[in-house]
Amino acid sequence: MKAVLKVAGIKSSTDVRNVQSAISICEGVVASEISSNKKEITIIFNNNYITLENIIDNIEKFGYIVI
């Protein structure tokens, strides 16, 4: 599946790295791309391994808010 998420709080390259870390530790994520200008994340994942809700929860554990 593919999802595009808006994330509040992405302001710097450190934020991009933190969000990328939150996504990359999720088993089942195939690819992701973060646009700090748009504050968007495009995620491709296998929903047999992980749900979108699990990915969102993981991002929010790192202190970011998914809108």
GURORO-206335 format. One record per atom (N, C-alpha, C): atom name; residue number from 1; residue in one letter; x, y, z. Coordinates in steps of 0.02 Angstrom, whole numbers, plus 50000, padded with zeros to 5 digits. Layout:
BEGIN
+--------+-------+------+-------+-------+-------+
| drenro | vokol | segu |    px |    py |    pz |
+--------+-------+------+-------+-------+-------+
|     CA |   NUM |    a |     X |     Y |     Z |
...
+--------+-------+------+-------+-------+-------+
// end
This chain:
BEGIN
+--------+-------+------+-------+-------+-------+
| drenro | vokol | segu |    px |    py |    pz |
+--------+-------+------+-------+-------+-------+
|      N |     1 |    m | 50042 | 49941 | 50000 |
|     CA |     1 |    m | 50000 | 50000 | 50000 |
|      C |     1 |    m | 50044 | 50062 | 50000 |
|      N |     2 |    k | 50014 | 50117 | 49979 |
|     CA |     2 |    k | 50049 | 50181 | 49979 |
|      C |     2 |    k | 50007 | 50230 | 50019 |
|      N |     3 |    a | 50041 | 50270 | 50060 |
|     CA |     3 |    a | 50007 | 50321 | 50099 |
|      C |     3 |    a | 50049 | 50385 | 50100 |
|      N |     4 |    v | 50014 | 50441 | 50102 |
|     CA |     4 |    v | 50046 | 50506 | 50109 |
|      C |     4 |    v | 50022 | 50536 | 50174 |
|      N |     5 |    l | 50068 | 50552 | 50219 |
|     CA |     5 |    l | 50052 | 50579 | 50284 |
|      C |     5 |    l | 50078 | 50650 | 50291 |
|      N |     6 |    k | 50040 | 50693 | 50322 |
|     CA |     6 |    k | 50063 | 50760 | 50341 |
|      C |     6 |    k | 50088 | 50755 | 50412 |
|      N |     7 |    v | 50147 | 50782 | 50425 |
|     CA |     7 |    v | 50177 | 50778 | 50492 |
|      C |     7 |    v | 50197 | 50847 | 50516 |
|      N |     8 |    a | 50172 | 50867 | 50573 |
|     CA |     8 |    a | 50190 | 50931 | 50603 |
|      C |     8 |    a | 50256 | 50923 | 50640 |
|      N |     9 |    g | 50297 | 50974 | 50637 |
|     CA |     9 |    g | 50359 | 50975 | 50676 |
|      C |     9 |    g | 50422 | 50959 | 50637 |
|      N |    10 |    i | 50416 | 50946 | 50572 |
|     CA |    10 |    i | 50476 | 50934 | 50531 |
|      C |    10 |    i | 50503 | 51002 | 50510 |
|      N |    11 |    k | 50559 | 51022 | 50541 |
|     CA |    11 |    k | 50587 | 51088 | 50527 |
|      C |    11 |    k | 50659 | 51086 | 50504 |
|      N |    12 |    s | 50694 | 51032 | 50521 |
|     CA |    12 |    s | 50766 | 51030 | 50507 |
|      C |    12 |    s | 50786 | 50961 | 50481 |
|      N |    13 |    s | 50849 | 50956 | 50461 |
|     CA |    13 |    s | 50874 | 50891 | 50438 |
|      C |    13 |    s | 50874 | 50840 | 50495 |
|      N |    14 |    t | 50882 | 50863 | 50556 |
|     CA |    14 |    t | 50878 | 50818 | 50614 |
|      C |    14 |    t | 50808 | 50788 | 50620 |
|      N |    15 |    d | 50757 | 50829 | 50609 |
|     CA |    15 |    d | 50689 | 50804 | 50611 |
|      C |    15 |    d | 50677 | 50752 | 50556 |
|      N |    16 |    v | 50703 | 50765 | 50497 |
|     CA |    16 |    v | 50697 | 50718 | 50442 |
|      C |    16 |    v | 50729 | 50651 | 50461 |
|      N |    17 |    r | 50789 | 50654 | 50489 |
|     CA |    17 |    r | 50823 | 50592 | 50510 |
|      C |    17 |    r | 50783 | 50556 | 50564 |
|      N |    18 |    n | 50755 | 50593 | 50612 |
|     CA |    18 |    n | 50717 | 50561 | 50665 |
|      C |    18 |    n | 50655 | 50526 | 50638 |
|      N |    19 |    v | 50619 | 50560 | 50594 |
|     CA |    19 |    v | 50559 | 50530 | 50565 |
|      C |    19 |    v | 50579 | 50470 | 50521 |
|      N |    20 |    q | 50633 | 50476 | 50484 |
|     CA |    20 |    q | 50656 | 50419 | 50443 |
|      C |    20 |    q | 50673 | 50360 | 50488 |
|      N |    21 |    s | 50704 | 50373 | 50545 |
|     CA |    21 |    s | 50720 | 50319 | 50592 |
|      C |    21 |    s | 50656 | 50286 | 50618 |
|      N |    22 |    a | 50606 | 50327 | 50634 |
|     CA |    22 |    a | 50543 | 50300 | 50659 |
|      C |    22 |    a | 50509 | 50255 | 50608 |
|      N |    23 |    i | 50515 | 50273 | 50544 |
|     CA |    23 |    i | 50484 | 50234 | 50491 |
|      C |    23 |    i | 50525 | 50171 | 50476 |
|      N |    24 |    s | 50590 | 50179 | 50473 |
|     CA |    24 |    s | 50633 | 50123 | 50451 |
|      C |    24 |    s | 50634 | 50064 | 50499 |
|      N |    25 |    i | 50619 | 50075 | 50563 |
|     CA |    25 |    i | 50618 | 50019 | 50610 |
|      C |    25 |    i | 50553 | 49979 | 50606 |
|      N |    26 |    c | 50506 | 50002 | 50565 |
|     CA |    26 |    c | 50443 | 49965 | 50557 |
|      C |    26 |    c | 50452 | 49910 | 50506 |
|      N |    27 |    e | 50443 | 49848 | 50528 |
|     CA |    27 |    e | 50448 | 49792 | 50481 |
|      C |    27 |    e | 50388 | 49795 | 50434 |
|      N |    28 |    g | 50402 | 49790 | 50370 |
|     CA |    28 |    g | 50350 | 49793 | 50320 |
|      C |    28 |    g | 50350 | 49857 | 50279 |
|      N |    29 |    v | 50390 | 49907 | 50300 |
|     CA |    29 |    v | 50397 | 49968 | 50261 |
|      C |    29 |    v | 50446 | 49953 | 50205 |
|      N |    30 |    v | 50424 | 49964 | 50143 |
|     CA |    30 |    v | 50465 | 49950 | 50085 |
|      C |    30 |    v | 50506 | 50011 | 50065 |
|      N |    31 |    a | 50476 | 50070 | 50067 |
|     CA |    31 |    a | 50511 | 50131 | 50048 |
|      C |    31 |    a | 50475 | 50191 | 50079 |
|      N |    32 |    s | 50513 | 50245 | 50086 |
|     CA |    32 |    s | 50482 | 50307 | 50110 |
|      C |    32 |    s | 50521 | 50366 | 50083 |
|      N |    33 |    e | 50486 | 50422 | 50076 |
|     CA |    33 |    e | 50516 | 50484 | 50054 |
|      C |    33 |    e | 50487 | 50540 | 50095 |
|      N |    34 |    i | 50531 | 50582 | 50121 |
|     CA |    34 |    i | 50509 | 50637 | 50164 |
|      C |    34 |    i | 50522 | 50703 | 50128 |
|      N |    35 |    s | 50470 | 50745 | 50125 |
|     CA |    35 |    s | 50477 | 50812 | 50097 |
|      C |    35 |    s | 50472 | 50861 | 50155 |
|      N |    36 |    s | 50529 | 50890 | 50175 |
|     CA |    36 |    s | 50527 | 50936 | 50232 |
|      C |    36 |    s | 50492 | 51001 | 50213 |
|      N |    37 |    n | 50494 | 51020 | 50149 |
|     CA |    37 |    n | 50460 | 51081 | 50127 |
|      C |    37 |    n | 50384 | 51074 | 50133 |
|      N |    38 |    k | 50358 | 51017 | 50112 |
|     CA |    38 |    k | 50285 | 51005 | 50115 |
|      C |    38 |    k | 50264 | 50975 | 50181 |
|      N |    39 |    k | 50314 | 50953 | 50222 |
|     CA |    39 |    k | 50300 | 50919 | 50284 |
|      C |    39 |    k | 50257 | 50856 | 50272 |
|      N |    40 |    e | 50276 | 50820 | 50219 |
|     CA |    40 |    e | 50241 | 50759 | 50199 |
|      C |    40 |    e | 50288 | 50700 | 50197 |
|      N |    41 |    i | 50260 | 50642 | 50211 |
|     CA |    41 |    i | 50296 | 50579 | 50205 |
|      C |    41 |    i | 50256 | 50534 | 50159 |
|      N |    42 |    t | 50289 | 50508 | 50108 |
|     CA |    42 |    t | 50259 | 50458 | 50065 |
|      C |    42 |    t | 50288 | 50391 | 50085 |
|      N |    43 |    i | 50244 | 50344 | 50102 |
|     CA |    43 |    i | 50266 | 50279 | 50128 |
|      C |    43 |    i | 50236 | 50224 | 50086 |
|      N |    44 |    i | 50277 | 50177 | 50066 |
|     CA |    44 |    i | 50253 | 50116 | 50033 |
|      C |    44 |    i | 50266 | 50059 | 50082 |
|      N |    45 |    f | 50214 | 50022 | 50098 |
|     CA |    45 |    f | 50221 | 49969 | 50148 |
|      C |    45 |    f | 50179 | 49909 | 50130 |
|      N |    46 |    n | 50197 | 49853 | 50159 |
|     CA |    46 |    n | 50160 | 49790 | 50150 |
|      C |    46 |    n | 50112 | 49783 | 50209 |
|      N |    47 |    n | 50048 | 49790 | 50195 |
|     CA |    47 |    n | 50000 | 49788 | 50250 |
|      C |    47 |    n | 49988 | 49718 | 50277 |
|      N |    48 |    n | 50022 | 49668 | 50251 |
|     CA |    48 |    n | 50021 | 49602 | 50282 |
|      C |    48 |    n | 50067 | 49600 | 50344 |
|      N |    49 |    y | 50113 | 49647 | 50348 |
|     CA |    49 |    y | 50161 | 49650 | 50403 |
|      C |    49 |    y | 50147 | 49707 | 50452 |
|      N |    50 |    i | 50121 | 49762 | 50427 |
|     CA |    50 |    i | 50111 | 49820 | 50470 |
|      C |    50 |    i | 50052 | 49861 | 50444 |
|      N |    51 |    t | 50017 | 49894 | 50490 |
|     CA |    51 |    t | 49962 | 49937 | 50470 |
|      C |    51 |    t | 49985 | 50010 | 50470 |
|      N |    52 |    l | 49947 | 50051 | 50437 |
|     CA |    52 |    l | 49962 | 50122 | 50436 |
|      C |    52 |    l | 49958 | 50151 | 50506 |
|      N |    53 |    e | 49912 | 50127 | 50546 |
|     CA |    53 |    e | 49906 | 50150 | 50615 |
|      C |    53 |    e | 49969 | 50136 | 50656 |
|      N |    54 |    n | 50000 | 50078 | 50644 |
|     CA |    54 |    n | 50062 | 50061 | 50678 |
|      C |    54 |    n | 50118 | 50109 | 50659 |
|      N |    55 |    i | 50121 | 50126 | 50595 |
|     CA |    55 |    i | 50173 | 50172 | 50571 |
|      C |    55 |    i | 50162 | 50241 | 50602 |
|      N |    56 |    i | 50100 | 50264 | 50603 |
|     CA |    56 |    i | 50083 | 50329 | 50633 |
|      C |    56 |    i | 50102 | 50329 | 50707 |
|      N |    57 |    d | 50084 | 50275 | 50743 |
|     CA |    57 |    d | 50102 | 50271 | 50814 |
|      C |    57 |    d | 50177 | 50276 | 50824 |
|      N |    58 |    n | 50215 | 50244 | 50782 |
|     CA |    58 |    n | 50288 | 50245 | 50789 |
|      C |    58 |    n | 50315 | 50316 | 50777 |
|      N |    59 |    i | 50289 | 50351 | 50727 |
|     CA |    59 |    i | 50310 | 50420 | 50714 |
|      C |    59 |    i | 50294 | 50464 | 50774 |
|      N |    60 |    e | 50235 | 50454 | 50802 |
|     CA |    60 |    e | 50214 | 50495 | 50859 |
|      C |    60 |    e | 50254 | 50479 | 50922 |
|      N |    61 |    k | 50279 | 50418 | 50929 |
|     CA |    61 |    k | 50323 | 50401 | 50985 |
|      C |    61 |    k | 50387 | 50441 | 50984 |
|      N |    62 |    f | 50408 | 50462 | 50924 |
|     CA |    62 |    f | 50468 | 50503 | 50916 |
|      C |    62 |    f | 50454 | 50577 | 50928 |
|      N |    63 |    g | 50392 | 50595 | 50945 |
|     CA |    63 |    g | 50375 | 50664 | 50964 |
|      C |    63 |    g | 50346 | 50707 | 50908 |
|      N |    64 |    y | 50326 | 50677 | 50853 |
|     CA |    64 |    y | 50296 | 50714 | 50798 |
|      C |    64 |    y | 50222 | 50700 | 50795 |
|      N |    65 |    i | 50184 | 50746 | 50766 |
|     CA |    65 |    i | 50112 | 50739 | 50762 |
|      C |    65 |    i | 50092 | 50728 | 50689 |
|      N |    66 |    v | 50058 | 50672 | 50677 |
|     CA |    66 |    v | 50032 | 50657 | 50611 |
|      C |    66 |    v | 49963 | 50690 | 50606 |
|      N |    67 |    i | 49955 | 50732 | 50555 |
|     CA |    67 |    i | 49892 | 50770 | 50547 |
|      C |    67 |    i | 49844 | 50730 | 50504 |
+--------+-------+------+-------+-------+-------+
// end
